[in-house]
Amino acid sequence: MSAVVDASVRIRDPGTGGTRRNHVTRQANNGTSTVASLLVVVAVLACALLQGAAPASAHAVLTGSDPREGSVLKAAPKQITVTFDESVALVEDSLRVLDPDNRPVADGDPRHAGGRSNTDSVALERGLKQGTYTVSWRVVSSDSHAVSGAFTFSVGKPSATRADAAPPPAVDPAVGALYGVGRYVAYAGLALLIGLAVFVLACWRSATAARVVRRPFLVGWWALLASTVMLVLLRGPYDSGAGLGGMFDPGSLRHTAGSRPGLALLARVVLLVVVAVLVRNRSVERRPGRRALAAAGALVLGLAATWAAADHASAGIQVPVAVASSMLHLLAMAVWLGGLAALLLALYRAPAEAPLPPVAVARFSRIALGSVAVLAATGVYQSWRGLGSWDAFSTSYGRILVFKIWAVLVMLAAASYSRRWTARLLHEPKEERVLVAAGHGESPPAAPGDHAGGDGPVPGAHRRGLRRSVLTEVAVGVLVLVLTTVLTGTGTGRAAETAAATSVAGQPEVSLTLIPYDTGKNTLSGRGKVQVTLEPGRVGRNVVEAIVYGADGSPVGIPELRLTFTLADQQVGPLDAGLVDERGYWGSDTLNLPIAGTWTIKATVRVSDIDQVTVEKTVKVGR
């Protein structure tokens, strides 16, 4: 790669121009087929990356299970099935079932039930005993993020002992931390790689500019390559939940190579190698031809696609539009932030004999303005797509997005100052620019008419003011980059609302209410709580199940339990649930709730012939 950057600073020597021109001509002729081949490679990689993108909701959300959470079954089920709102990838132990003694009872490997890609199912051993079973699940959603959870169900009646129902961590902490660092570095590397190149080619095409950005360009290329290789090695443990020891496991690497996120990362490595091949022996001062520009554009789009094909854009509504918007957003960010880094380097490191010309600053100002326009348009669309409603601003995704918006506004304020300093710099006398660039401190007093706006600062301050404003832009830009990385790793507000919604089409819903009671009797069943499950918790017929827990938190049997439902503001009720003792829980499937609203549940708990108490609690019933 050092040869690539060294080549980028070569210029034609007038003394040997003929030899050099012949060399360049041979390169151009020999490179025609090479550029065409590179375009084919990029096209194939892009198709491979994007073919797996399917409509879904970013970050998979559990929408149902069979058996459902908290249910008490008369007979043991033959299998466990969990259903999500989008396609999910299964990994080893993606669905585990533990009996009351914490012993695994799954029989075989997890699979998609009935070939449906949004399900995870596993068969169970025969002869399961009575008690409470714990199901823990862990899958990889369509946007490449691992999600996990857990729930319980009971056979016969709930047991006093049960396995830990806490969901397993979606990602090993060490793996997650390193994976996050790799993503931060990758974003920064891309911004340097693209922003520096655009600045040199479009704003200040010269050997001086190439020398100024040489080392940062090299750092950006290596940072992006190294972080991508690290992400490839971490992807397997990230998906499986294993620790750092699984980075070099052959099975883990095979899994990565076969997954869409892994394919995207591998494609990024290939494209970075192609970048090195394409820019080798290219002179900065020689204007690239159409084929070279087409190849460079394809490479840039290909690099952006390796992000879009494996993040929020690849899952959700309007996937093709979202992928295009995500790519444009990423590229505009790279051009703006990377270009700012290049401008800052040029302002501080350009030699006195060849200082940064004001016209280059003006060119970048126009490019930055265009980038901001693209960022604004794509940002508004992606915000709408990720949030779905104003209420979603209260989610983690919405709050991070608000911070990012404020950071961008601060960055735009700094950019407005940069544009003002740029305008003043364009009117700075030429001799003054040389003095300031050479580090001569304050400039001598200017003659009348030497610069526009006689009431403005002295010309020598223009360049220093521009340095300060650009430095502020870069500092805030780093914060924006961090927030962007965090945002892409956070479940969208739309997905969070889906998870919190009380209604999921085609899936059972459950309303769970806990009602404490105390009869005043100092026995195990004399005080405790009643767990009332209402399914689906909406207007119409509902299934009611109630479990009574004693003072020590274990299920207890009582002689009688009665539930009534009243909607006082509509003068409806009390409606008796008609509970029947089902040996372990009380149940009914005849309750009909005619109106949506906040109902009052009254529970009459009788623990002996003479000891009983009536307690109440409210529950919301949807439409």
C-alpha positions in Angstrom: 0.0 0.0 0.0 2.9 2.4 0.5 3.6 2.1 -3.2 0.1 3.3 -3.8 0.5 6.4 -1.7 4.0 7.1 -3.0 2.6 6.9 -6.6 -0.1 9.4 -5.7 2.4 12.2 -5.2 4.4 11.7 -8.4 4.3 14.5 -11.0 5.7 14.8 -14.5 9.2 16.0 -14.8 9.6 18.4 -17.7 13.0 17.1 -18.4 11.9 13.6 -19.0 8.3 14.2 -20.0 8.5 12.1 -23.1 9.6 9.0 -21.4 7.0 9.5 -18.6 4.2 10.2 -21.1 5.0 7.0 -23.0 4.9 5.1 -19.7 1.6 6.6 -18.8 0.2 5.8 -22.3 1.2 2.2 -21.9 -0.4 2.1 -18.5 -3.6 3.6 -19.9 -3.7 1.0 -22.7 -2.9 -1.9 -20.5 -5.3 -0.7 -17.8 -8.4 -0.5 -20.0 -9.2 -4.2 -19.6 -8.2 -4.1 -16.0 -10.7 -1.3 -15.2 -13.4 -3.2 -17.0 -12.6 -6.3 -15.0 -12.7 -4.3 -11.7 -16.2 -2.9 -12.6 -17.4 -6.5 -13.1 -16.0 -7.6 -9.8 -17.7 -4.7 -8.0 -21.0 -5.4 -9.7 -20.9 -9.1 -8.7 -20.0 -8.2 -5.1 -22.8 -5.7 -4.9 -25.4 -8.2 -6.3 -24.2 -10.8 -3.8 -24.5 -8.4 -0.9 -28.0 -7.0 -1.8 -29.7 -10.1 -2.9 -30.3 -11.2 0.7 -32.0 -8.0 1.8 -35.6 -8.7 2.6 -38.5 -6.7 4.0 -38.5 -6.9 7.8 -38.3 -4.7 10.9 -34.8 -3.8 12.1 -33.9 -5.9 15.2 -36.1 -9.0 15.4 -39.0 -8.7 17.9 -40.6 -11.8 19.5 -44.3 -11.8 18.6 -45.4 -15.1 19.9 -44.5 -18.5 21.3 -46.0 -22.0 21.6 -46.5 -22.6 24.5 -47.0 -19.0 25.3 -45.3 -17.3 28.2 -46.6 -18.1 31.7 -49.1 -20.7 30.4 -49.9 -23.9 32.5 -50.4 -26.9 30.3 -52.2 -30.1 31.2 -49.9 -32.2 29.0 -46.2 -31.8 28.0 -45.7 -30.2 24.6 -43.8 -32.1 21.9 -41.8 -29.0 20.8 -41.2 -25.3 21.5 -41.7 -22.7 18.8 -41.0 -19.0 19.0 -42.1 -16.6 16.3 -40.5 -13.2 15.3 -41.7 -10.3 13.2 -38.9 -10.8 10.6 -36.6 -13.5 9.3 -34.0 -14.6 11.7 -30.8 -16.6 11.4 -30.4 -19.6 13.8 -27.1 -20.3 15.5 -26.0 -23.2 17.8 -28.1 -23.4 20.9 -30.4 -20.6 19.5 -33.3 -22.3 21.5 -32.6 -23.9 24.9 -35.2 -25.5 27.2 -34.4 -26.3 30.9 -36.6 -28.4 33.3 -37.2 -27.3 36.9 -33.9 -29.0 37.9 -32.0 -26.9 35.3 -31.4 -29.9 33.0 -31.6 -29.4 29.2 -34.6 -31.3 27.7 -34.3 -30.2 24.0 -34.1 -33.1 21.6 -32.1 -32.2 18.5 -30.9 -28.9 16.9 -33.1 -25.8 16.5 -34.7 -25.4 13.1 -37.2 -23.2 11.3 -40.7 -24.5 11.9 -42.5 -25.5 8.7 -39.8 -23.8 6.7 -40.8 -20.4 7.9 -37.7 -18.2 8.3 -39.2 -16.1 11.1 -39.5 -19.0 13.5 -37.2 -21.0 15.8 -38.3 -24.4 16.9 -36.8 -27.4 18.8 -38.3 -30.8 19.7 -38.5 -31.9 23.4 -37.7 -35.1 25.1 -40.6 -37.4 26.0 -41.9 -37.9 29.5 -41.4 -34.4 30.8 -42.3 -34.2 34.4 -44.6 -31.7 36.1 -43.2 -28.3 36.9 -42.0 -25.0 35.4 -39.7 -25.0 32.3 -37.5 -22.2 31.1 -37.0 -21.3 27.5 -34.1 -19.1 26.4 -33.7 -18.0 22.8 -31.0 -16.2 20.9 -31.1 -15.4 17.1 -29.6 -13.0 14.6 -32.0 -10.5 13.1 -32.1 -9.4 9.4 -30.1 -6.3 10.2 -27.2 -8.5 11.5 -27.8 -7.7 15.2 -28.0 -10.5 17.8 -31.1 -10.5 20.1 -32.1 -12.8 23.0 -34.8 -13.4 25.6 -36.4 -15.9 27.8 -39.8 -17.0 29.2 -41.3 -19.8 31.3 -44.3 -22.2 31.0 -45.5 -25.0 33.3 -46.6 -28.6 32.8 -49.4 -29.7 35.3 -48.8 -26.9 37.7 -46.0 -24.4 38.5 -43.1 -25.8 40.6 -41.4 -24.2 43.5 -38.0 -24.6 41.8 -37.2 -23.5 38.3 -34.2 -22.6 36.2 -33.0 -19.1 36.0 -35.4 -17.2 33.6 -33.0 -14.3 32.9 -32.3 -14.1 29.2 -28.7 -14.9 28.1 -26.6 -12.0 26.9 -27.1 -11.4 23.2 -23.3 -10.9 22.7 -20.3 -11.8 24.9 -19.2 -8.5 26.6 -15.6 -8.7 25.4 -16.7 -9.6 21.9 -19.3 -6.8 21.9 -16.8 -4.2 23.1 -14.2 -5.2 20.4 -16.8 -5.4 17.7 -18.0 -1.9 18.6 -14.4 -0.5 18.5 -14.0 -2.2 15.1 -17.1 -0.4 13.8 -15.9 3.0 15.0 -12.5 2.5 13.4 -14.1 1.4 10.1 -16.3 4.5 9.9 -13.3 6.7 10.6 -11.2 4.9 8.1 -13.8 5.2 5.4 -14.2 8.9 6.0 -10.4 9.5 5.7 -10.1 7.3 2.6 -13.0 9.0 0.7 -12.8 12.5 2.1 -9.0 12.9 1.5 -9.3 11.6 -2.1 -12.2 13.9 -2.9 -10.4 16.9 -1.5 -7.2 16.3 -3.4 -8.9 15.4 -6.7 -11.7 18.0 -6.6 -10.4 20.9 -4.6 -6.6 21.0 -4.6 -5.0 18.9 -7.3 -1.3 19.2 -6.7 1.8 17.4 -5.5 1.7 19.5 -2.4 -1.8 18.4 -1.5 -0.8 14.8 -2.1 2.2 15.1 0.2 0.0 16.7 2.9 -2.6 13.9 2.9 -0.2 11.0 2.2 0.1 9.7 5.7 -3.5 10.2 6.7 -4.6 8.5 3.5 -2.4 5.6 4.4 -3.7 5.5 8.0 -7.3 5.5 6.7 -6.7 2.6 4.3 -4.9 0.5 6.9 -7.5 1.4 9.6 -10.4 0.3 7.4 -8.6 -2.9 6.3 -7.5 -3.9 9.8 -10.9 -3.1 11.4 -12.7 -5.1 8.7 -10.4 -8.1 9.2 -11.0 -7.9 12.9 -14.8 -7.7 12.3 -14.6 -10.8 10.1 -12.9 -12.7 12.9 -15.3 -11.5 15.5 -18.5 -12.0 13.5 -18.7 -15.7 14.3 -18.5 -15.3 18.1 -20.8 -12.2 17.8 -23.5 -14.4 16.2 -23.0 -17.5 18.4 -22.6 -15.7 21.7 -19.2 -17.3 22.3 -16.2 -15.6 23.7 -13.0 -14.4 22.1 -11.7 -18.0 22.0 -14.0 -18.6 19.0 -12.4 -16.0 16.7 -10.2 -18.5 14.9 -12.6 -21.5 15.2 -12.9 -23.1 11.7 -16.7 -23.6 12.2 -17.1 -20.1 13.2 -15.2 -18.8 10.2 -17.3 -21.0 7.9 -20.5 -19.6 9.4 -19.2 -16.0 8.9 -18.3 -16.7 5.2 -21.9 -18.0 4.7 -23.8 -15.2 6.3 -24.8 -11.9 4.7 -22.9 -9.7 7.3 -19.8 -11.9 6.8 -20.1 -11.7 3.1 -20.3 -7.9 3.3 -17.2 -7.7 5.4 -15.3 -10.1 3.0 -16.4 -8.0 0.1 -15.1 -4.9 1.8 -11.6 -6.5 2.1 -11.7 -7.4 -1.6 -12.7 -3.8 -2.6 -9.9 -2.3 -0.5 -7.4 -4.5 -2.4 -9.0 -3.3 -5.6 -8.6 0.3 -4.4 -4.9 -0.3 -4.0 -4.6 -1.8 -7.4 -6.6 1.0 -9.1 -4.6 4.0 -7.6 -1.2 2.4 -8.1 1.0 4.4 -10.4 -1.7 7.1 -10.8 -0.4 10.7 -10.9 -2.4 13.3 -9.0 -1.8 15.9 -11.6 -2.9 13.7 -14.5 -6.6 14.1 -14.9 -8.3 10.6 -14.7 -10.2 9.5 -17.7 -13.8 8.4 -17.8 -13.1 4.7 -17.3 -11.0 5.5 -14.2 -13.7 7.7 -12.8 -16.3 5.1 -13.5 -14.2 2.4 -11.7 -13.5 4.8 -8.8 -17.2 5.6 -8.5 -18.1 1.9 -8.6 -15.6 1.2 -5.9 -16.9 3.9 -3.6 -20.5 2.7 -4.1 -19.3 -0.9 -3.4 -17.7 0.1 -0.2 -20.8 2.0 0.9 -22.9 -1.1 0.0 -20.9 -3.2 2.4 -22.5 -1.2 5.2 -26.0 -0.7 3.8 -26.4 -4.4 3.0 -26.0 -5.4 6.6 -27.5 -2.6 8.7 -30.9 -1.1 9.4 -31.4 -0.3 5.7 -31.4 -4.0 4.8 -34.4 -4.7 7.0 -37.7 -2.9 7.2 -40.0 -1.1 4.8 -38.9 0.2 1.4 -35.6 -1.8 1.4 -34.3 -0.7 -2.1 -35.0 3.0 -1.3 -33.5 2.6 2.2 -30.3 1.0 0.9 -29.8 3.7 -1.6 -30.5 6.4 1.0 -28.1 4.7 3.5 -25.3 4.6 0.9 -25.8 8.3 -0.1 -25.9 9.3 3.6 -22.7 7.4 4.4 -20.8 8.8 1.3 -22.0 12.4 2.1 -20.7 11.9 5.6 -17.4 10.6 4.4 -16.9 13.5 1.9 -17.8 16.1 4.5 -15.9 14.8 7.5 -13.0 13.4 5.6 -12.8 16.6 3.6 -12.8 18.7 6.7 -9.9 16.6 8.0 -8.0 17.2 4.7 -8.8 20.9 4.9 -7.5 21.1 8.5 -4.3 19.3 7.5 -3.8 21.6 4.6 -4.3 24.7 6.8 -1.7 23.6 9.3 0.8 21.6 7.2 1.0 23.2 3.8 4.5 24.6 3.3 5.1 28.3 3.0 6.3 28.0 -0.6 3.0 26.3 -1.6 0.3 27.4 0.8 -3.3 26.3 0.5 -5.0 28.5 -2.1 -8.2 30.2 -1.1 -9.9 28.8 -4.3 -9.4 25.3 -2.9 -11.2 26.3 0.3 -14.0 27.8 -1.8 -14.3 24.6 -3.9 -14.5 22.4 -0.7 -17.1 24.8 0.7 -19.3 24.2 -2.3 -18.8 20.4 -2.0 -19.5 20.5 1.7 -22.7 22.4 1.1 -23.8 19.7 -1.3 -22.9 17.0 1.1 -25.0 18.7 3.8 -28.0 18.9 1.5 -27.7 15.1 0.8 -27.2 14.4 4.5 -30.3 16.4 5.3 -32.5 14.7 2.7 -31.4 11.2 3.5 -31.4 11.9 7.2 -35.0 13.0 7.2 -36.0 9.9 5.3 -34.0 7.5 7.5 -35.4 9.2 10.6 -39.0 8.7 9.4 -38.2 5.1 8.5 -36.5 4.3 11.8 -39.0 6.1 14.0 -42.4 5.5 12.4 -44.1 8.0 14.8 -43.4 11.0 17.0 -43.8 8.8 20.1 -40.8 6.8 19.0 -38.6 9.7 20.0 -38.9 8.4 23.6 -37.1 5.2 22.6 -33.4 4.7 22.9 -33.1 5.1 19.1 -35.1 8.3 19.2 -33.1 9.8 22.1 -29.8 9.0 20.3 -31.2 10.5 17.1 -32.1 13.7 18.9 -28.5 14.0 20.2 -27.2 13.5 16.7 -29.5 16.1 15.3 -28.3 18.7 17.9 -24.6 17.7 17.1 -25.2 18.2 13.4 -26.8 21.6 14.1 -23.7 22.7 16.1 -21.6 21.4 13.2 -23.6 23.4 10.7 -23.2 26.5 12.9 -19.4 26.0 12.8 -19.6 25.5 9.1 -21.4 28.8 8.6 -18.4 30.5 10.3 -16.1 28.6 8.0 -17.9 29.9 5.0 -17.6 33.4 6.3 -13.9 33.1 6.8 -13.6 31.5 3.3 -15.3 34.5 1.7 -13.0 36.9 3.5 -10.0 34.8 2.6 -10.9 35.0 -1.1 -10.5 38.8 -0.8 -7.2 38.6 1.1 -4.3 40.2 -0.8 -2.0 37.6 -2.3 1.1 38.9 -0.5 -0.7 38.7 2.8 -1.6 35.0 2.2 2.1 34.2 1.8 3.1 36.0 4.9 0.5 34.3 7.0 1.2 30.9 5.5 4.9 31.4 6.2 4.1 31.9 9.9 5.0 35.6 10.1 2.4 36.3 12.7 0.2 39.3 12.4 0.1 40.9 9.0 1.2 44.5 8.4 -1.5 47.1 8.0 -3.3 46.8 4.7 -3.5 49.7 2.3 -6.9 51.1 1.7 -8.9 49.0 -0.7 -6.7 45.9 -0.3 -9.5 43.8 1.0 -13.3 43.9 1.1 -15.1 45.1 4.2 -12.8 47.6 5.7 -14.5 47.1 9.1 -13.7 43.4 9.2 -10.7 41.8 10.8 -7.3 42.2 9.4 -6.6 39.7 6.6 -4.0 37.8 8.7 -6.8 36.7 11.0 -8.8 35.2 8.2 -6.7 32.1 7.9 -6.5 31.7 11.7 -10.3 32.1 12.0 -10.8 29.5 9.4 -8.5 27.1 11.2 -10.5 27.5 14.4 -13.9 27.0 12.8 -12.7 24.0 10.8 -11.1 22.5 13.9 -14.5 22.9 15.7 -16.3 21.3 12.8 -13.9 18.3 12.9 -14.3 17.9 16.7 -18.1 18.0 16.5 -17.9 15.7 13.4 -16.1 13.1 15.5 -19.0 13.2 17.9 -21.5 12.9 15.0 -19.5 9.9 13.8 -19.7 8.2 17.2 -23.4 8.8 17.5 -23.9 7.5 14.0 -22.1 4.3 14.9 -24.2 3.9 18.1 -27.3 4.6 16.2 -26.6 1.8 13.6 -26.2 -0.6 16.5 -29.4 0.4 18.3 -32.8 -1.1 17.5 -35.0 1.4 15.6 -37.8 3.2 17.3 -40.3 1.5 14.9 -39.0 -1.9 16.1 -39.2 -0.8 19.7 -42.8 0.2 19.3 -43.5 -3.1 17.7 -42.1 -4.9 20.7 -44.1 -2.8 23.1 -47.3 -2.9 21.1 -50.2 -4.8 22.6 -51.4 -6.0 19.3 -49.4 -8.2 16.9 -51.3 -9.6 13.9 -51.9 -13.3 14.0 -50.2 -13.8 17.4 -51.7 -14.3 20.8 -51.6 -11.3 23.2 -51.3 -11.5 27.0 -52.1 -9.0 29.7 -50.5 -9.8 33.0 -51.7 -8.3 36.3 -50.4 -9.0 39.8 -52.8 -8.4 42.7 -51.3 -8.5 46.2 -53.6 -9.8 49.1 -53.4 -10.3 52.8 -56.1 -12.1 54.8 -54.4 -11.4 58.1 -53.8 -15.0 58.7 -50.2 -16.0 59.5 -50.0 -19.0 57.1 -48.3 -19.7 53.8 -51.4 -18.9 51.9 -52.6 -16.2 54.3 -50.9 -13.5 52.2 -49.3 -13.4 48.8 -50.4 -12.3 45.3 -52.7 -13.4 42.5 -51.3 -13.4 39.0 -54.1 -12.8 36.5 -53.4 -13.5 32.8 -55.9 -12.1 30.3 -55.7 -13.2 26.7 -55.9 -11.3 24.4 -56.6 -8.4 26.7 -58.9 -6.8 24.1 -62.6 -6.2 23.5 -64.5 -9.5 23.1 -64.0 -13.0 24.4 -61.0 -13.5 26.7 -59.3 -16.4 28.3 -58.5 -15.9 32.0 -55.9 -17.8 34.0 -55.0 -17.0 37.6 -52.2 -18.4 39.8 -52.1 -17.8 43.5 -48.6 -17.4 45.0 -48.1 -17.6 48.8 -45.9 -15.6 51.2 -42.7 -17.4 50.1 -43.4 -16.8 46.4 -44.4 -20.4 45.6 -47.8 -21.4 44.1 -50.3 -22.4 46.7 -53.7 -24.1 46.5 -56.8 -22.3 48.0 -60.4 -23.4 48.4 -61.9 -20.6 46.3 -60.9 -17.7 43.9 -63.4 -15.3 42.3 -62.6 -12.6 39.8 -65.0 -9.8 38.6 -64.4 -7.1 36.1 -66.0 -3.6 36.3 -65.8 -0.6 34.0 -67.2 2.1 36.4 -67.2 5.1 34.1 -69.4 3.2 31.6 -71.4 1.5 34.4 -70.6 -1.9 33.1 -70.2 -4.9 35.4 -69.3 -6.5 37.6 -68.8 -9.3 35.2 -67.9 -12.6 36.8 -65.0 -14.4 35.1 -66.4 -17.8 36.2 -63.1 -19.3 37.2 -62.7 -23.1 37.5 -60.0 -24.9 39.6 -57.8 -26.5 37.0 -55.5 -28.1 39.6 -52.6 -25.7 39.7 -54.3 -22.7 38.3 -57.8 -21.2 38.0 -59.1 -20.7 34.5 -62.0 -19.6 32.3 -62.6 -19.0 28.6 -66.1 -17.4 28.8 -65.3 -13.8 29.9 -66.6 -11.3 27.4 -65.5 -7.6 27.8 -67.7 -5.4 25.6 -65.9 -2.0 25.8 -62.3 -0.9 25.7 -61.1 1.1 28.7 -59.5 0.8 32.2 -61.3 -2.0 34.0 -61.2 -2.8 37.7 -60.4 -6.4 38.6 -61.7 -7.5 42.0 -60.2 -10.7 43.4 -61.9 -12.5 46.2 -59.4 -14.9 47.8 -60.6 -17.5 50.3 -57.9 -19.4 52.1 -60.1 -21.3 54.6 -63.7 -21.6 55.7 -63.6 -18.3 57.5 -60.6 -16.4 56.1 -61.0 -14.4 52.9 -60.3 -11.0 51.5 -61.3 -9.0 48.4 -58.6 -6.9 46.7 -58.6 -5.0 43.4 -56.4 -3.6 40.7 -57.0 -1.9 37.3 -56.1 -3.3 33.9 -56.3 -1.7 30.4 -58.4 -3.5 27.8 -57.7 -2.5 24.2 -60.0 -2.4 21.2 
